[in-house]
């Protein structure tokens, strides 16, 4: 996902930072780089209930198989 997608979803850079427990300068760094680190993408995917998806799908093993 691109930083602009996450910002649009949460309404502002400040709100995105707040939800993620990140600093505002971190969000500005992502915008400047044009990308969100992979681990943060997964955090955003969880925070949005899947409305935004990480670029690389996480390994999702059904609970039955994980046991």
ABEGO torsion letter per residue (X at the ends): XBAAAAAAAAGBAAAAAAAAGBBAAAAAAAAAAGBBBAAAAAAAAAAAGGABBBABBBBBBBAAAAX
